Amino acid sequence: MTFHVVIPTHRRLPLLERTLTSLAAARIPPDLERVIVLENGCDEGAADLCKRFESRLPVEYHHRADAGKGRSLQWAIDRLQRGFVVLLDDDVRVSEGFLEEHASAARRLGRGHFFGGPLEIDYEEDGQPEEWLKRYLPPSARGWRPANPHAPCESLDFFKGANLGLFAEDVLAVSGFMVAIGPGALVPGTEGNPTGLEDALQRQMLRAGMSPVYLEGAVVWHWVPRERCSESWALHRAYRNMSSSILRGERSDPRSAARWLGVPPIEWGRYARDVLRVALTTLVPDRRLRFHARSRLAKQRGLIHGYRIAGVRGGLAYRNGKLASHG
């Protein structure tokens, strides 16, 4: 079995060094061929950093001028064509047995399976969010373990992109990544980039009959800076997540029902309800209740924004960099 690690990176040299240091300290399976570092967008010096690790890791550096995590990952899969691939983010550190866990499971089960493990959090010093706020943060900022370890990926409880193992052939079999979503995608009309790059891929793999396998011992720790633990960031992320669910085609096509300004009327009704709820809770002394109302409104605003973009563009479906309409 050929075995590769792929790490897209963009302007996070100190964090990338931390990731490579943890990989070098891990137990390395004999069949690990390459640790591929893909610097996308501008050249910030990752090549020199990779050279420093050549004696400790089979590291291979590539630079891609076009920005976007999805494009980088798809380029790597297209280049490899076959073999087992572990995807890592450039802001994680891994457990000592991380590589062994993934490699052993892949050898044992083979194609038709994809793998993920726990996501723990390294918060910036003095930056940990208040406990009540964590429930409003995404798993990347609060940590993740599946609700049911024996049946991960149920109820949209997907493995996280910072810790995902799969076979290149399986990715190609389901048409690859939705490369125009995810970090660096820069989709016109959106506030920030559409989220859910790896979730969308796993959804396609499940539909194709492939099976998720949870690896309790394959642990990564994700670095979370202070600014991603605030109420304002949580609200903006909730907005983006709901908008992105439309762009990923996970809800009914907005053209399939009556619309007003590109949005099903029922969603406008829900928006009005949430605006009223925020107004009514303005003077409520409990900060958590006020925030809950604002969070619901942010999600509904994001949903409406997603419908409007999809309506204007005819419904969006991104595959391998190409734009196509649903239906």
matplotlib code that plots the C-alpha trace (Angstrom):
import matplotlib.pyplot as plt

x = [0.0, 1.3, 0.8, 1.0, 0.3, -1.0, -0.8, -2.1, -0.7, -1.1, 0.7, 1.0, 4.7, 5.1, 2.0, 3.2, 6.5, 4.6, 2.7, 5.9, 7.6, 4.8, 4.9, 8.6, 8.2, 5.5, 6.0, 6.4, 5.1, 7.6, 5.2, 4.9, 6.2, 5.8, 4.6, 3.4, 3.3, 1.3, 1.8, -1.0, -1.3, 1.8, 5.2, 5.9, 9.0, 7.5, 10.0, 12.9, 11.1, 10.5, 14.2, 14.9, 12.8, 14.2, 16.4, 13.5, 10.5, 10.1, 8.8, 8.1, 7.2, 5.1, 3.9, 0.7, -0.1, -3.9, -5.3, -7.7, -7.5, -9.9, -7.9, -4.7, -6.2, -7.7, -4.4, -2.7, -5.3, -5.1, -1.3, -1.3, -4.2, -3.9, -3.0, -3.9, -3.8, -4.1, -5.2, -3.9, -4.3, -1.3, -2.3, -2.5, -0.2, -0.6, -0.4, 2.6, 0.5, -1.5, 0.2, 0.3, -3.4, -4.4, -2.0, -2.9, -6.7, -6.2, -4.1, -6.7, -9.8, -8.7, -10.7, -14.3, -13.5, -12.5, -11.1, -11.0, -10.1, -10.7, -10.1, -8.8, -8.1, -5.0, -6.4, -4.2, -3.0, -5.8, -8.0, -10.3, -14.0, -16.5, -18.0, -21.5, -20.2, -18.6, -21.9, -22.2, -18.7, -17.9, -16.2, -12.9, -13.0, -14.5, -13.2, -14.9, -15.7, -18.5, -21.8, -21.7, -18.2, -19.6, -21.6, -19.7, -21.0, -24.6, -26.7, -24.1, -21.5, -18.7, -15.0, -13.1, -10.9, -7.9, -7.9, -9.2, -7.8, -9.0, -8.0, -7.2, -9.1, -12.2, -12.0, -11.7, -14.6, -17.0, -15.7, -13.4, -13.6, -15.9, -12.9, -14.7, -15.7, -13.4, -10.5, -9.2, -12.1, -13.2, -16.7, -18.2, -21.1, -20.2, -18.9, -15.8, -15.5, -18.2, -17.5, -17.8, -15.3, -14.5, -18.1, -19.3, -16.8, -17.8, -21.5, -20.7, -18.6, -21.5, -23.9, -21.5, -21.7, -18.3, -18.0, -16.6, -14.3, -13.6, -10.0, -10.0, -6.2, -5.6, -5.7, -4.9, -4.9, -6.1, -4.7, -7.4, -6.5, -8.2, -10.2, -12.0, -13.5, -15.6, -19.3, -18.9, -16.9, -19.4, -22.2, -20.4, -19.4, -23.1, -24.1, -21.5, -22.3, -26.0, -25.2, -22.8, -25.3, -27.3, -24.2, -23.2, -26.6, -27.6, -31.1, -33.9, -33.1, -34.5, -36.1, -38.3, -40.8, -42.4, -40.0, -39.9, -36.6, -35.1, -36.1, -39.0, -41.6, -41.5, -37.9, -38.8, -41.4, -38.8, -36.5, -39.2, -39.8, -36.1, -35.8, -38.8, -37.2, -33.9, -35.9, -37.8, -34.7, -32.7, -33.5, -33.3, -30.6, -29.4, -26.6, -26.8, -30.5, -29.7, -26.9, -29.1, -31.6, -28.9, -27.4, -30.7, -31.1, -27.5, -28.3, -31.5, -29.8, -27.1, -29.8, -31.5, -28.2, -27.4, -30.8, -30.4, -26.9, -28.0, -31.1, -29.1, -26.6, -29.2, -28.2, -24.5, -22.7, -18.9, -17.0, -13.3, -13.4, -16.3, -19.6, -22.8, -26.5, -28.6, -31.3]
y = [0.0, 3.4, 5.9, 9.7, 12.7, 15.9, 19.3, 22.4, 25.6, 29.4, 32.1, 30.1, 29.3, 29.0, 26.7, 24.6, 24.1, 23.0, 20.4, 19.1, 18.9, 16.7, 14.5, 14.0, 13.0, 10.5, 6.8, 6.7, 3.6, 2.0, 2.5, 6.3, 7.5, 11.3, 14.2, 16.6, 20.2, 22.4, 26.1, 27.8, 31.4, 33.5, 32.1, 32.7, 30.5, 27.1, 25.6, 26.5, 25.2, 21.9, 21.5, 21.7, 18.5, 16.4, 14.4, 13.6, 13.2, 12.3, 15.8, 17.0, 20.7, 22.2, 25.7, 26.5, 30.0, 29.6, 30.0, 27.6, 24.6, 22.6, 23.2, 22.1, 18.9, 18.1, 18.7, 16.3, 13.6, 14.0, 13.7, 10.7, 8.8, 5.9, 5.0, 5.9, 9.6, 11.3, 15.0, 17.3, 21.1, 23.3, 24.3, 20.9, 18.7, 14.9, 12.1, 9.8, 6.9, 9.0, 7.8, 4.2, 4.2, 5.5, 3.2, 0.1, 0.6, 1.4, -1.8, -3.9, -2.6, -1.2, 0.8, 1.7, 3.0, 6.4, 7.3, 10.0, 10.5, 12.8, 16.5, 18.2, 21.9, 23.9, 27.3, 30.4, 31.4, 33.2, 32.7, 29.9, 30.7, 30.7, 27.3, 28.3, 29.8, 26.6, 25.0, 27.8, 27.4, 24.9, 21.7, 23.2, 25.6, 23.4, 19.9, 16.8, 13.2, 11.4, 11.1, 7.4, 6.0, 2.9, 4.9, 8.1, 10.5, 10.0, 13.1, 15.2, 14.3, 14.1, 13.6, 16.9, 17.9, 18.4, 14.6, 12.6, 9.5, 8.2, 6.4, 8.6, 6.2, 6.6, 10.4, 10.3, 7.8, 10.4, 13.3, 14.8, 17.8, 20.8, 22.9, 26.3, 26.0, 26.0, 28.3, 30.5, 29.7, 33.4, 32.8, 36.1, 37.4, 35.5, 36.9, 34.8, 31.4, 28.8, 26.1, 22.4, 21.2, 17.9, 17.4, 17.6, 15.0, 12.6, 13.0, 11.9, 9.0, 7.8, 8.0, 5.9, 3.2, 3.8, 3.2, 5.6, 4.1, 6.0, 5.7, 6.7, 6.6, 8.9, 12.2, 15.7, 19.0, 22.0, 25.5, 28.0, 31.7, 34.0, 35.8, 32.6, 32.3, 35.4, 35.9, 38.0, 35.2, 32.6, 34.6, 35.1, 31.5, 30.4, 32.8, 31.3, 27.7, 28.2, 30.1, 27.4, 24.6, 26.1, 26.6, 22.9, 21.8, 20.2, 21.8, 21.8, 23.8, 27.3, 27.2, 24.2, 26.3, 29.7, 32.4, 36.0, 37.8, 34.4, 32.9, 30.5, 32.6, 30.4, 31.4, 35.1, 34.3, 32.6, 35.5, 37.9, 35.6, 35.7, 39.5, 39.8, 37.4, 39.4, 42.6, 41.1, 39.7, 43.0, 43.9, 40.4, 40.4, 36.9, 37.4, 33.8, 34.1, 37.3, 35.5, 32.5, 34.7, 36.5, 33.1, 31.9, 35.2, 34.9, 31.3, 32.5, 35.5, 33.1, 30.7, 33.6, 34.9, 31.4, 31.1, 34.4, 33.7, 30.3, 31.8, 34.5, 31.9, 29.2, 26.9, 26.1, 22.8, 22.9, 19.9, 19.9, 23.7, 23.7, 25.5, 23.7, 24.2, 21.7, 19.8]
z = [0.0, -0.9, 1.9, 1.7, 3.9, 2.2, 4.0, 2.2, 3.6, 3.2, 5.2, 8.4, 8.6, 12.4, 12.6, 9.7, 11.5, 14.5, 12.4, 10.8, 14.1, 15.6, 12.5, 12.8, 16.4, 15.7, 14.9, 11.1, 9.3, 6.9, 3.9, 4.3, 1.0, 1.1, 3.2, 0.5, 1.5, -0.9, -0.5, -2.3, -3.3, -2.4, -1.6, 2.1, 2.6, 3.2, 0.8, 3.1, 6.1, 4.3, 3.5, 7.3, 7.8, 4.9, 7.2, 9.5, 7.1, 3.4, 2.8, -0.7, -1.3, -4.1, -4.8, -6.5, -7.6, -7.5, -4.1, -2.4, -0.2, -2.3, -5.5, -3.7, -2.4, -5.8, -7.5, -5.1, -5.6, -9.4, -9.2, -7.0, -8.7, -6.3, -2.7, 0.8, 1.7, 5.1, 4.9, 7.6, 8.1, 8.6, 12.1, 13.9, 15.9, 15.9, 18.5, 18.4, 17.1, 14.6, 11.4, 12.6, 13.4, 9.9, 8.1, 10.0, 9.4, 5.7, 5.2, 7.0, 5.4, 2.0, -0.5, 0.0, 3.5, 4.8, 8.2, 10.9, 14.5, 17.4, 17.1, 20.3, 20.7, 21.6, 22.6, 22.5, 25.9, 27.8, 24.8, 25.8, 25.3, 28.1, 28.5, 27.5, 24.2, 23.1, 22.0, 19.4, 18.0, 15.1, 16.0, 14.7, 17.6, 20.4, 19.5, 18.1, 18.8, 17.1, 19.0, 18.1, 17.6, 15.9, 13.4, 12.6, 9.9, 11.0, 11.3, 9.5, 12.2, 9.7, 10.3, 10.3, 7.5, 9.8, 10.4, 7.4, 5.7, 2.3, -0.9, -3.9, -6.1, -4.0, -4.2, -8.0, -8.1, -6.6, -8.9, -6.3, -4.1, -4.6, -5.2, -5.3, -1.6, 1.4, 2.5, -0.3, -2.7, -2.9, -4.3, -5.6, -3.5, -0.3, 3.0, 3.6, 1.9, 1.8, 4.4, 4.4, 1.9, 3.5, 4.6, 1.0, -0.1, 2.7, 1.8, -1.7, -0.5, 1.7, -1.2, -3.2, -0.6, 1.1, 4.9, 7.6, 10.2, 13.4, 14.8, 18.5, 18.7, 15.7, 17.6, 16.3, 18.2, 16.3, 17.1, 17.8, 18.2, 20.6, 17.9, 17.0, 20.4, 20.4, 20.2, 17.0, 15.3, 16.3, 14.8, 11.5, 11.3, 11.9, 9.1, 6.7, 7.5, 6.7, 3.5, 2.5, 2.9, 0.0, -2.1, -1.5, -2.8, 0.5, 0.5, -2.0, -5.2, -4.7, -8.2, -7.2, -5.2, -5.2, -4.4, -3.3, -4.1, -4.8, -1.4, -0.5, 1.4, 4.4, 5.0, 5.0, 7.6, 9.8, 9.3, 10.6, 13.6, 14.5, 14.1, 16.5, 18.9, 19.0, 19.6, 22.4, 24.1, 23.9, 27.5, 28.9, 31.6, 30.7, 28.2, 27.0, 26.1, 24.1, 22.3, 21.5, 19.8, 17.8, 16.8, 15.4, 13.4, 12.0, 10.8, 9.1, 7.5, 6.2, 4.8, 2.9, 1.6, 0.3, -1.4, -3.1, -4.4, -5.7, -7.2, -9.1, -10.3, -11.1, -8.3, -7.6, -7.8, -7.9, -9.2, -10.1, -10.5, -12.9, -12.2, -13.1, -12.2, -10.3, -12.1]

ax = plt.figure().add_subplot(projection="3d")
ax.plot(x, y, z, "-o")
ax.set_aspect("equal")
plt.show()
